[in-house]
Amino acid sequence: MTDSLRTLKEDEIHLWWTFPERILDPDILARQLAVLSVAEQQKQQRFVFARHRHQYLVGHALVRDVLSHYFPVAPVMWKFNVNYYGKPFISWPLDCQGLNFNLSHTEGRAVVAVAWQTDIGVDVEFSTSRGNDMGIAKSFFSPIEVAQLERDPERFFDFWTLKEAYIKARGMGLSIPLDSFAFLLSENDHPRIHFHDGCPDRPERWDFNLYRGEGYRSAIAVSARGRRAIHRKIVPLESDVRRLACDWAEIPPS
Ligand SMILES: CC(C)(COP(=O)(O)OP(=O)(O)OC[C@H]1O[C@@H](n2cnc3c(N)ncnc32)[C@H](O)[C@@H]1OP(=O)(O)O)[C@@H](O)C(=O)NCCC(=O)NCCS
């Protein structure tokens, strides 16, 4: 491991949470825009709705600032590439490529998960039912999950976020059929995964964590066993916009 990887241990996963609606200071937003690449700025400008532009800006500035927490690289300097399915990874500096990350954002929340040398995926969803949960489950989920949902329909977003976290960790998007694997949920244990015939993966190489917050669900998938998940909730400080360095404050749990 490179010496400059400061505080992320090999047996840890870090999750950095922020709250886009709390980030409204024009100086801070200008500073966040300034750390994005030209391509990211152009993508951000293409969103039709202001709230989506805001969500994208905060999420992608968070990625850059979080990565700069671990390496002495200015947030603006990171370069990313994407795999065939669009999953971003660090392409420069080359010696940081073992630091894997994944971003998820939804109304009111953005989260970046980071881990050293393992596949990682994270998903956060605003967990208000859109009214046809069981119909969606029957159309797309595994029959094993549908059977669990029939006993406890409240768990729809548990399945949703876990499935999304898994396909994000694999980095293959919806090319992995959502009914080719199933989660087994219990009250007291970590979620477990089951692969149906034809899904070339092994349950023993995965760990999952599920978080059931007020109005939100989130899940992490990591292709390593026994890593400890550490959460940080942060908001940007009053910003000196000339300073392109990580400038966030930890906030107490809410
Ligand atoms: C691309 C995908 C990851 C989008 O997921 P999402 O829930 O809409 O969005 P999230 O906020 O969780 O994640 C988006 C971020 O993941 C990252 N991402 C993009 N493609 C990715 C991929 N193939 N794998 C992992 N991460 C990816 C990017 O950083 C992206 O941020 P950006 O859109 O601002 O550039 C993909 O899983 C997808 O299209 N999902 C469709 C939703 C769905 O039907 N889910 C079924 C769940 S049961």
The ligand as an ORCA input file, in Angstrom:
! r2SCAN-3c Opt
* xyz 0 1
  C     -26.022      3.365    -13.583
  C     -26.742      2.922    -12.354
  C     -25.706      2.587    -11.356
  C     -27.583      4.094    -11.810
  O     -27.993      3.922    -10.514
  P     -28.967      4.963     -9.788
  O     -29.599      4.277     -8.626
  O     -29.871      5.589    -10.779
  O     -28.014      6.116     -9.291
  P     -27.000      6.238     -8.071
  O     -27.136      7.627     -7.598
  O     -27.098      5.158     -7.053
  O     -25.570      6.044     -8.768
  C     -25.157      6.880     -9.784
  C     -23.646      6.904     -9.793
  O     -23.114      5.577     -9.884
  C     -21.925      5.615    -10.674
  N     -22.121      4.673    -11.790
  C     -22.487      4.901    -13.065
  N     -22.524      3.730    -13.753
  C     -22.186      2.774    -12.875
  C     -22.049      1.359    -12.987
  N     -22.252      0.692    -14.124
  N     -21.696      0.663    -11.883
  C     -21.458      1.302    -10.720
  N     -21.572      2.639    -10.548
  C     -21.934      3.354    -11.623
  C     -21.719      7.041    -11.144
  O     -20.844      7.684    -10.249
  C     -23.111      7.610    -11.010
  O     -23.096      9.002    -10.759
  P     -23.576     10.035    -11.908
  O     -24.830      9.444    -12.495
  O     -23.819     11.298    -11.165
  O     -22.453     10.096    -12.857
  C     -27.490      1.635    -12.717
  O     -27.493      0.723    -11.667
  C     -28.857      1.792    -13.214
  O     -29.108      2.204    -14.321
  N     -29.822      1.508    -12.426
  C     -31.194      1.678    -12.835
  C     -32.072      1.689    -11.671
  C     -32.725      0.331    -11.500
  O     -33.535     -0.125    -12.275
  N     -32.382     -0.340    -10.416
  C     -32.899     -1.581    -10.079
  C     -32.640     -1.832     -8.630
  S     -33.465     -3.244     -8.050
*
